[in-house]
């Protein structure tokens, strides 16, 4: 009798567990799926110099913040890079990608919504000396470091811009960060050194601000 009772309880727990998993999967599938293309940084001007692609690092940070928030599902980075390369989505397409290009990209990725953006400030005014170290450098002795970016969420089925947002971040740590050091390889925006720097702190704050503003306008998006 006890054996039957325990077996019945075990079966009930199993059913409830499966039902819970199914419910969680259904809830997750209802979250809008978005892709985040690499940010354009052609308008940064004197705030940035060098050949490092800061737009790719910025997109990675925005994707991380979106995942952390949990409101959206996000296309995996490797898949996105592969598709962007196949579709010849060049740096020149980042600032203002055409509706036809985004529509094709959306179909290939299997997403309805794409976030595109631009970096408008990346660094700050020099206080004291400035310059570059082995080709690529962000500021020296800065009193205040700022990062600003803008983004648009586009419906690839209609070409309509559903929302726009601006993110801003400031750090008063001072000091700069070198993306490249001769003989020591290079340091990207995902490195611990960058994240601990003034520009890294400002970038993180700007991305958090941007994502918060995008999430606040989620009601403009169809599930």
LUMMIBA-286311 format. One record per atom (N, C-alpha, C, CB): residue in one letter; x, y, z. Coordinates in pm, whole numbers, padded with zeros to 5 digits, always signed. Glycine has a CB too. Example, Ala and Ser with C-alpha at 12.3 -4.5 7.8 and 13.67 -1.06 7.14 Angstrom:
<pts>
a+01319-00569+00780
a+01230-00450+00780
a+01320-00330+00780
a+01131-00447+00905
s+01285-00225+00708
s+01367-00106+00714
s+01290+00003+00787
s+01408-00060+00572
</pts>
This chain:
<pts>
x+00083-00120+00000
x+00000+00000+00000
x+00087+00126+00000
x-00094+00000+00122
x+00192+00121+00091
x+00282+00235+00098
x+00360+00254-00033
x+00378+00218+00214
x+00396+00140-00092
x+00470+00146-00219
x+00387+00215-00325
x+00509+00003-00266
x+00258+00179-00331
x+00169+00242-00430
x+00153+00391-00403
x+00031+00174-00429
x+00144+00426-00271
x+00127+00566-00234
x+00248+00648-00275
x+00104+00578-00083
x+00369+00595-00244
x+00492+00666-00281
x+00505+00677-00434
x+00615+00593-00223
x+00466+00569-00502
x+00474+00571-00648
x+00380+00676-00705
x+00440+00432-00707
x+00261+00687-00644
x+00165+00787-00689
x+00214+00928-00665
x+00033+00768-00621
x+00276+00951-00547
x+00330+01083-00515
x+00445+01120-00609
x+00379+01086-00370
x+00530+01020-00638
x+00643+01044-00729
x+00593+01081-00868
x+00734+00919-00736
x+00490+01011-00913
x+00433+01040-01045
x+00374+01180-01049
x+00326+00936-01082
x+00306+01218-00938
x+00245+01351-00931
x+00351+01460-00936
x+00160+01364-00804
x+00461+01438-00859
x+00571+01535-00858
x+00633+01549-00996
x+00678+01493-00756
x+00648+01436-01063
x+00705+01436-01199
x+00618+01514-01296
x+00723+01291-01250
x+00487+01492-01288
x+00393+01562-01376
x+00397+01712-01350
x+00251+01509-01356
x+00398+01749-01220
x+00402+01890-01184
x+00532+01955-01232
x+00387+01907-01033
x+00642+01878-01220
x+00770+01929-01265
x+00773+01953-01414
x+00880+01834-01227
x+00720+01858-01490
x+00714+01872-01636
x+00624+01988-01675
x+00664+01742-01701
x+00514+02003-01601
x+00421+02113-01630
x+00488+02247-01603
x+00294+02099-01545
x+00567+02251-01495
x+00639+02374-01461
x+00742+02410-01566
x+00706+02360-01326
x+00813+02308-01615
x+00913+02330-01720
x+00847+02380-01847
x+00992+02202-01748
x+00734+02321-01883
x+00662+02361-02003
x+00614+02505-01991
x+00543+02267-02029
x+00565+02540-01869
x+00518+02676-01845
x+00631+02777-01857
x+00454+02685-01708
x+00748+02741-01803
x+00864+02829-01809
x+00911+02849-01953
x+00979+02773-01723
x+00909+02740-02031
x+00950+02748-02170
x+00853+02834-02251
x+00961+02608-02231
x+00723+02821-02219
x+00623+02901-02289
x+00641+03049-02258
x+00482+02856-02250
x+00666+03079-02129
x+00687+03218-02088
x+00810+03276-02156
x+00702+03227-01934
x+00917+03195-02166
x+01040+03242-02230
x+01018+03268-02379
x+01152+03140-02210
x+00942+03180-02444
x+00920+03194-02587
x+00838+03318-02621
x+00851+03071-02642
x+00764+03369-02522
x+00683+03489-02545
x+00765+03618-02539
x+00570+03496-02444
x+00887+03608-02486
x+00972+03726-02481
x+01020+03761-02621
x+01094+03703-02386
x+01018+03889-02660
x+01063+03927-02794
x+01209+03888-02816
x+01044+04077-02815
x+01238+03833-02934
x+01375+03797-02971
x+01436+03913-03050
x+01377+03665-03054
x+01553+03959-03008
x+01618+04070-03076
x+01762+04035-03112
x+01615+04196-02988
x+01812+04104-03214
x+01953+04094-03250
x+02012+04234-03234
x+01973+04039-03399
x+02136+04242-03188
x+02203+04371-03168
x+02322+04378-03262
x+02248+04390-03018
x+02316+04466-03360
x+02427+04478-03454
x+02536+04565-03393
x+02379+04539-03589
x+02658+04552-03445
x+02770+04630-03394
x+02743+04779-03409
x+02900+04592-03468
x+02779+04856-03309
x+02752+05000-03309
x+02848+05075-03402
x+02763+05055-03167
x+02795+05179-03464
x+02878+05267-03546
x+02948+05367-03454
x+02791+05342-03654
x+03073+05404-03489
x+03143+05502-03406
x+03209+05610-03492
x+03247+05433-03318
x+03152+05630-03613
x+03207+05729-03704
x+03188+05873-03658
x+03146+05713-03838
x+03093+05898-03569
x+03067+06034-03524
x+03138+06070-03394
x+02920+06054-03506
x+03219+05978-03343
x+03285+06003-03214
x+03385+06119-03223
x+03357+05877-03168
x+03449+06136-03337
x+03540+06248-03357
x+03662+06240-03269
x+03469+06377-03331
x+03697+06352-03204
x+03821+06358-03126
x+03818+06273-03000
x+03851+06500-03090
x+03700+06223-02963
x+03692+06141-02843
x+03753+06003-02863
x+03547+06128-02799
x+03779+05966-02988
x+03835+05833-03014
x+03930+05838-03131
x+03724+05731-03041
x+04042+05769-03115
x+04132+05752-03228
x+04194+05613-03219
x+04242+05863-03230
x+04225+05558-03335
x+04281+05423-03337
x+04198+05333-03427
x+04289+05365-03196
x+04240+05209-03442
x+04175+05115-03532
x+04092+05008-03461
x+04277+05049-03618
x+04090+05010-03330
x+04015+04909-03256
x+03865+04929-03279
x+04048+04914-03105
x+03793+04819-03303
x+03649+04827-03330
x+03571+04835-03198
x+03602+04705-03414
x+03556+04956-03147
x+03484+04974-03021
x+03334+04948-03037
x+03508+05115-02966
x+03284+04954-03162
x+03142+04929-03185
x+03102+04786-03158
x+03107+04964-03326
x+03192+04693-03184
x+03164+04551-03158
x+03160+04527-03007
x+03271+04460-03224
x+03256+04586-02936
x+03259+04572-02791
x+03137+04635-02725
x+03385+04633-02735
x+03091+04747-02780
x+02972+04813-02726
x+02849+04726-02745
x+02952+04950-02794
x+02836+04663-02861
x+02722+04575-02888
x+02723+04457-02791
x+02724+04524-03034
x+02841+04402-02764
x+02853+04290-02670
x+02804+04332-02531
x+02998+04241-02662
x+02840+04454-02490
x+02800+04502-02358
x+02649+04522-02350
x+02873+04634-02325
x+02590+04576-02457
x+02446+04596-02461
x+02374+04462-02456
x+02405+04675-02588
x+02425+04364-02531
x+02368+04230-02530
x+02372+04169-02390
x+02442+04139-02629
x+02484+04187-02321
x+02498+04134-02185
x+02397+04198-02091
x+02640+04158-02133
x+02377+04329-02105
x+02281+04400-02020
x+02138+04355-02050
x+02294+04552-02039
x+02107+04329-02176
x+01974+04281-02213
x+01948+04143-02154
x+01960+04277-02366
x+02049+04058-02160
x+02036+03923-02103
x+02020+03930-01951
x+02158+03837-02139
x+02095+04019-01889
x+02087+04036-01744
x+01948+04084-01702
x+02196+04135-01696
x+01890+04173-01782
x+01756+04226-01752
x+01649+04119-01768
x+01724+04345-01842
x+01661+04040-01876
x+01569+03928-01896
x+01439+03959-01968
x+01537+03871-01768
x+01420+04084-02009
x+01296+04120-02079
x+01293+04066-02221
x+01278+04271-02081
x+01411+04058-02283
x+01423+04011-02420
x+01508+03884-02428
x+01484+04121-02509
x+01485+03807-02534
x+01579+03703-02573
x+01673+03765-02676
x+01504+03575-02630
x+01798+03723-02675
x+01898+03786-02761
x+01968+03683-02848
x+02000+03863-02676
x+01986+03716-02975
x+02056+03627-03068
x+02201+03610-03024
x+02050+03682-03213
x+02247+03487-03022
x+02383+03455-02977
x+02488+03520-03067
x+02403+03302-02974
x+02596+03568-03004
x+02697+03648-03073
x+02762+03576-03192
x+02804+03688-02974
x+02800+03450-03175
x+02868+03378-03283
x+02779+03365-03406
x+02911+03240-03236
x+02651+03335-03382
x+02556+03323-03492
x+02542+03456-03564
x+02419+03274-03442
x+02534+03564-03485
x+02518+03698-03543
x+02639+03735-03627
x+02497+03801-03432
x+02760+03711-03575
x+02883+03745-03649
x+02888+03670-03782
x+03007+03712-03565
x+02851+03543-03780
x+02853+03461-03901
x+02757+03516-04006
x+02817+03315-03868
x+02635+03548-03963
x+02534+03600-04055
x+02573+03737-04109
x+02398+03608-03986
x+02627+03825-04022
x+02669+03958-04065
x+02776+03949-04172
x+02720+04040-03945
x+02869+03855-04154
x+02975+03836-04252
x+02918+03783-04384
x+03083+03741-04198
x+02826+03688-04375
x+02766+03630-04495
x+02684+03733-04572
x+02677+03511-04457
x+02618+03823-04500
x+02534+03925-04563
x+02613+04051-04598
x+02418+03961-04472
x+02745+04048-04575
x+02832+04161-04605
x+02782+04288-04537
x+02840+04183-04757
x+02745+04273-04409
x+02698+04388-04332
x+02822+04464-04284
x+02606+04344-04211
x+02866+04560-04363
x+02991+04629-04337
x+02977+04739-04232
x+03044+04688-04465
x+03093+04793-04192
x+03093+04902-04093
x+03012+05020-04144
x+03237+04946-04062
x+03014+05043-04273
x+02941+05156-04332
x+02790+05139-04320
x+02979+05172-04478
x+02743+05016-04295
x+02599+04991-04282
x+02547+05020-04141
x+02568+04847-04318
x+02637+05037-04046
x+02594+05045-03907
x+02519+05174-03873
x+02714+05033-03817
x+02563+05286-03928
x+02505+05415-03890
x+02358+05426-03929
x+02584+05528-03954
x+02326+05387-04051
x+02188+05399-04098
x+02157+05287-04197
x+02164+05538-04164
x+02145+05164-04148
x+02119+05050-04237
x+01984+05064-04306
x+02125+04918-04159
x+01979+05035-04435
x+01855+05047-04509
x+01752+04943-04467
x+01882+05035-04655
x+01625+04974-04495
x+01515+04884-04458
x+01530+04749-04526
x+01380+04947-04495
x+01572+04749-04654
x+01587+04625-04729
x+01696+04537-04667
x+01620+04654-04876
x+01805+04600-04625
x+01916+04527-04564
x+01873+04465-04432
x+02037+04619-04543
x+01801+04544-04351
x+01756+04495-04221
x+01652+04385-04237
x+01699+04610-04139
x+01565+04400-04338
x+01462+04299-04363
x+01526+04166-04399
x+01368+04346-04475
x+01627+04170-04485
x+01696+04048-04525
x+01770+03987-04407
x+01795+04077-04640
x+01833+04073-04329
x+01907+04027-04212
x+01813+03962-04111
x+01983+04143-04147
x+01695+04023-04092
x+01596+03969-04000
x+01547+03831-04041
x+01479+04063-03989
x+01525+03813-04173
x+01477+03684-04224
x+01583+03576-04204
x+01441+03696-04372
x+01708+03608-04232
x+01815+03510-04220
x+01837+03472-04073
x+01946+03565-04281
x+01829+03572-03984
x+01849+03547-03842
x+01726+03485-03776
x+01885+03675-03771
x+01610+03502-03841
x+01487+03452-03782
x+01435+03540-03671
x+01507+03314-03731
x+01463+03672-03682
x+01418+03767-03580
x+01334+03877-03645
x+01539+03828-03503
x+01243+03930-03568
x+01161+04040-03617
x+01222+04176-03580
x+01019+04030-03561
x+01295+04178-03467
x+01345+04306-03417
x+01498+04310-03415
x+01291+04332-03278
x+01552+04421-03462
x+01696+04442-03461
x+01726+04577-03397
x+01755+04434-03606
x+01826+04578-03308
x+01870+04701-03245
x+01998+04748-03314
x+01893+04682-03092
x+01994+04868-03368
x+02113+04928-03430
x+02146+05055-03353
x+02090+04958-03583
x+02273+05093-03351
x+02306+05212-03273
x+02437+05276-03313
x+02311+05177-03130
x+02465+05390-03250
x+02588+05465-03274
x+02647+05513-03143
x+02561+05585-03368
x+02779+05516-03137
x+02850+05572-03023
x+02876+05719-03056
x+02984+05494-02992
x+02829+05810-02974
x+02845+05952-03001
x+02953+06017-02917
x+02715+06024-02978
x+02993+05951-02810
x+03104+06000-02728
x+03173+05881-02663
x+03056+06102-02620
x+03307+05884-02663
x+03382+05773-02606
x+03515+05826-02553
x+03405+05659-02711
x+03514+05879-02433
x+03634+05937-02375
x+03602+06067-02305
x+03740+05960-02482
x+03681+06171-02328
x+03658+06300-02264
x+03769+06396-02299
x+03648+06286-02113
x+03759+06515-02245
x+03862+06615-02270
x+03990+06579-02195
x+03812+06755-02228
x+04104+06604-02258
x+04231+06578-02192
x+04259+06682-02084
x+04345+06576-02294
x+04310+06634-01974
x+04358+06722-01868
x+04506+06693-01853
x+04279+06702-01732
x+04588+06781-01910
x+04731+06754-01913
x+04768+06695-02047
x+04771+06659-01799
x+04855+06597-02049
x+04904+06540-02172
x+04805+06443-02233
x+05035+06471-02148
x+04813+06433-02366
x+04732+06335-02436
x+04815+06273-02547
x+04604+06399-02492
x+04761+06174-02612
x+04834+06113-02721
x+04805+05966-02730
x+04981+06135-02705
x+04888+05896-02806
x+04865+05753-02825
x+04987+05674-02782
x+04831+05723-02971
x+04962+05550-02746
x+05069+05461-02705
x+05067+05340-02797
x+05055+05418-02556
x+05171+05326-02877
x+05179+05216-02973
x+05054+05212-03061
x+05197+05082-02900
x+05007+05327-03100
x+04902+05333-03202
x+04761+05353-03152
x+04904+05211-03278
x+04724+05296-03037
x+04585+05305-02994
x+04579+05341-02846
x+04510+05172-03020
x+04510+05449-02815
x+04503+05490-02675
x+04377+05572-02652
x+04628+05571-02634
x+04320+05562-02535
x+04203+05642-02499
x+04241+05731-02382
x+04081+05551-02463
x+04280+05851-02413
x+04297+05953-02311
x+04412+05935-02214
x+04176+05964-02236
x+04460+06046-02160
x+04561+06045-02055
x+04524+06153-01954
x+04705+06069-02115
x+04515+06116-01827
x+04491+06213-01723
x+04357+06284-01736
x+04600+06312-01721
x+04254+06215-01772
x+04123+06278-01790
x+04057+06303-01655
x+04032+06191-01878
x+03999+06422-01639
x+03928+06455-01516
x+03792+06387-01515
x+03913+06606-01500
x+03734+06373-01634
x+03603+06309-01645
x+03596+06232-01775
x+03489+06413-01636
x+03550+06108-01767
x+03539+06024-01886
x+03392+05997-01913
x+03617+05891-01869
x+03351+06016-02039
x+03211+06003-02075
x+03190+05908-02193
x+03152+06138-02107
x+03082+05835-02188
x+03040+05750-02301
x+02892+05777-02326
x+03067+05597-02271
x+02860+05804-02450
x+02720+05827-02489
x+02690+05744-02613
x+02691+05978-02515
x+02572+05687-02619
x+02533+05609-02736
x+02382+05622-02759
x+02573+05462-02720
x+02344+05604-02883
x+02203+05606-02919
x+02169+05474-02987
x+02170+05727-03012
x+02043+05435-02979
x+02002+05309-03042
x+01858+05319-03091
x+02017+05192-02944
x+01829+05240-03193
x+01693+05231-03246
x+01655+05084-03254
x+01680+05300-03386
x+01533+05054-03220
x+01481+04918-03236
x+01390+04918-03358
x+01406+04870-03106
x+01426+04837-03457
x+01356+04837-03586
x+01279+04708-03607
x+01456+04858-03700
x+01156+04721-03655
x+01075+04606-03695
x+01117+04570-03837
x+00920+04636-03686
x+01184+04457-03855
x+01238+04421-03986
x+01129+04384-04087
x+01333+04305-03972
x+01006+04358-04040
x+00898+04322-04132
x+00837+04445-04198
x+00790+04244-04059
x+00852+04562-04132
x+00792+04685-04185
x+00895+04795-04211
x+00687+04736-04090
x+01014+04782-04150
x+01115+04886-04160
x+01089+05001-04064
x+01121+04939-04302
x+00987+04988-03980
x+00948+05095-03888
x+01039+05097-03765
x+00802+05078-03845
x+01080+05218-03725
x+01155+05236-03602
x+01054+05243-03489
x+01247+05365-03607
x+01052+05141-03404
x+00952+05134-03299
x+00989+05216-03176
x+00931+04990-03258
x+01118+05228-03152
x+01161+05311-03039
x+01305+05354-03058
x+01144+05235-02905
x+01339+05464-02993
x+01476+05514-02992
x+01512+05548-02849
x+01492+05640-03086
x+01639+05532-02815
x+01683+05559-02679
x+01827+05608-02679
x+01668+05434-02590
x+01863+05677-02573
x+02000+05728-02558
x+02052+05687-02421
x+02006+05883-02575
x+02175+05636-02419
x+02237+05598-02292
x+02360+05682-02266
x+02274+05450-02293
x+02379+05721-02141
x+02494+05804-02105
x+02559+05750-01977
x+02452+05952-02085
x+02692+05753-01976
x+02765+05708-01859
x+02885+05798-01833
x+02810+05564-01875
x+02914+05822-01707
x+03025+05910-01669
x+03109+05843-01561
x+02972+06048-01619
x+03240+05860-01571
x+03332+05813-01468
x+03427+05926-01432
x+03410+05687-01515
x+03456+05941-01305
x+03550+06043-01259
x+03677+05981-01204
x+03484+06131-01152
x+03702+05855-01245
x+03823+05786-01200
x+03949+05856-01248
x+03822+05642-01247
x+03942+05908-01372
x+04062+05964-01432
x+04150+05855-01489
x+04140+06046-01330
x+04245+05895-01571
x+04334+05797-01633
x+04279+05744-01762
x+04361+05683-01538
x+04364+05682-01842
x+04322+05631-01972
x+04333+05480-01979
x+04403+05693-02083
x+04312+05429-02098
x+04322+05284-02119
x+04377+05260-02258
x+04184+05214-02102
x+04478+05175-02267
x+04537+05141-02395
x+04482+05010-02446
x+04690+05135-02385
x+04427+05011-02568
x+04375+04887-02628
x+04487+04801-02684
x+04276+04919-02738
x+04606+04857-02705
x+04715+04778-02760
x+04846+04813-02694
x+04726+04799-02909
x+04923+04711-02657
x+05054+04733-02598
x+05156+04647-02673
x+05054+04699-02445
x+05259+04712-02720
x+05358+04643-02802
x+05416+04523-02728
x+05470+04739-02842
x+05410+04406-02795
x+05469+04285-02740
x+05382+04215-02637
x+05599+04318-02679
x+05271+04276-02599
x+05186+04216-02496
x+05048+04180-02547
x+05174+04310-02379
x+05031+04186-02677
x+04900+04155-02733
x+04807+04274-02720
x+04839+04034-02663
x+04678+04251-02723
x+04582+04361-02716
x+04477+04334-02610
x+04515+04384-02851
x+04417+04439-02559
x+04317+04429-02454
x+04185+04481-02507
x+04361+04507-02327
x+04085+04396-02506
x+03955+04435-02558
x+03863+04486-02449
x+03890+04318-02629
x+03741+04518-02490
x+03644+04575-02396
x+03585+04471-02301
x+03533+04640-02473
x+03620+04344-02321
x+03574+04241-02228
x+03682+04203-02127
x+03531+04117-02306
x+03798+04271-02132
x+03907+04239-02040
x+03882+04303-01904
x+04042+04286-02098
x+03941+04243-01801
x+03925+04295-01665
x+03990+04432-01652
x+03985+04198-01562
x+04101+04455-01725
x+04169+04584-01721
x+04078+04694-01774
x+04299+04579-01801
x+04011+04665-01885
x+03922+04765-01943
x+03806+04794-01850
x+03871+04718-02080
x+03744+04688-01797
x+03627+04706-01711
x+03659+04786-01585
x+03571+04570-01671
x+03785+04776-01538
x+03826+04847-01418
x+03867+04991-01447
x+03940+04774-01351
x+03883+05024-01574
x+03927+05158-01612
x+03812+05257-01611
x+03991+05156-01750
x+03846+05386-01623
x+03744+05491-01626
x+03653+05475-01747
x+03810+05629-01627
x+03711+05447-01863
x+03631+05433-01984
x+03543+05308-01975
x+03721+05426-02109
x+03593+05203-01911
x+03514+05082-01892
x+03395+05107-01801
x+03600+04971-01836
x+03418+05182-01693
x+03311+05215-01601
x+03204+05301-01669
x+03366+05288-01478
x+03250+05398-01749
x+03155+05485-01819
x+03076+05408-01924
x+03230+05602-01885
x+03142+05314-01993
x+03072+05234-02094
x+02965+05148-02030
x+03171+05146-02171
x+02998+05082-01920
x+02900+04997-01852
x+02779+05078-01807
x+02964+04928-01731
x+02804+05197-01752
x+02694+05283-01707
x+02607+05327-01824
x+02749+05406-01632
x+02670+05359-01938
x+02595+05402-02055
x+02508+05290-02110
x+02690+05452-02164
x+02561+05168-02112
x+02486+05053-02163
x+02369+05018-02071
x+02579+04931-02179
x+02392+05026-01941
x+02284+05002-01844
x+02173+05105-01863
x+02337+05006-01699
x+02212+05230-01881
x+02116+05339-01900
x+02036+05317-02028
x+02188+05475-01905
x+02105+05279-02136
x+02039+05255-02264
x+01938+05141-02254
x+02142+05224-02372
x+01980+05030-02198
x+01892+04913-02187
x+01771+04944-02100
x+01969+04793-02130
x+01791+05016-01991
x+01680+05053-01903
x+01576+05134-01979
x+01731+05133-01782
x+01622+05223-02067
x+01530+05307-02144
x+01458+05226-02254
x+01606+05424-02207
x+01528+05129-02311
x+01465+05041-02411
x+01357+04957-02346
x+01570+04950-02479
x+01390+04899-02230
x+01294+04816-02158
x+01172+04897-02116
x+01361+04753-02034
x+01192+05022-02078
x+01082+05107-02034
x+00982+05134-02147
x+01136+05239-01981
x+01027+05115-02272
x+00940+05139-02388
x+00892+05008-02453
x+01013+05224-02492
x+00905+04899-02380
x+00872+04767-02434
x+00728+04757-02482
x+00898+04661-02330
x+00639+04836-02425
x+00498+04826-02463
x+00472+04867-02608
x+00415+04912-02372
x+00572+04925-02673
x+00558+04961-02814
x+00587+04843-02908
x+00651+05078-02848
x+00631+04732-02848
x+00669+04614-02926
x+00565+04505-02912
x+00806+04562-02881
x+00533+04440-03022
x+00441+04327-03018
x+00516+04202-02976
x+00372+04305-03155
x+00455+04122-02888
x+00519+03996-02847
x+00517+03895-02960
x+00449+03937-02722
</pts>
